[in-house]
Amino acid sequence: MLELTKEKRLKHPIPKKVNVGLMVEVPSIVFQLDEILEKADFISIGTNDLAQFFFACDRGNPRLSERYDVLSAPFLRMMHTIVKKADKHRVYCSVCGEMASNPIEAMALIGLGYRNLSSSGSTFCRVKSMIRSLRVDDISDYMQLLLNSKNKTLRPQLIAYANDHNIEIF
């Protein structure tokens, strides 16, 4: 309230509404998401931290890199749960982090229902090319099939899918 008083005193325009949101960066939030989404205007998923906590490993440690793949079915099922809950509550949902900056991983996110991705400047053109060559309905259907997979990673299937459908991922 003190800041609003200062803004009024300085005769700056006062916003009519301030949006309140949450960065989803720890898996435990998923269990509270319905309650949060009843009050939030937006959420953003920070995939770097979320994956690190989900897999309980240091993403920078090369000895653990085999254990850390955001294209594993369990991680993607959690990501699917998040976007579906946000859609149910009609809350704006975006994704940031390395996952949104990698074309094959961004393709999976789009297939799960994400429509707002924040990529790094150096990868923007690659992600944009992938999106322009993608048929959203087809990848959405394919992702629904893959979510039930028992494979350690879905990366090979998604790369094969992209190659078979001329989707630009490299």
Number of C-alpha atoms within 10 A of each C-alpha: 6 7 8 13 11 11 13 12 9 9 9 10 9 11 7 5 6 8 7 10 17 15 17 19 19 16 18 12 16 16 10 10 18 16 11 18 21 12 12 19 18 18 22 18 22 19 22 17 17 22 21 19 16 19 18 11 14 16 18 10 9 10 9 12 12 9 16 21 18 24 20 19 21 19 20 20 17 15 22 20 15 24 23 16 16 24 15 11 18 14 18 18 24 19 25 18 17 18 23 29 23 20 25 24 20 25 27 24 25 22 22 25 20 23 14 15 20 17 22 15 9 9 14 16 14 19 25 17 15 22 18 12 14 19 14 16 12 11 22 18 12 17 25 14 10 18 19 11 14 11 14 13 19 20 18 11 13 20 17 12 15 19 12 9 14 12 21 19 20 11
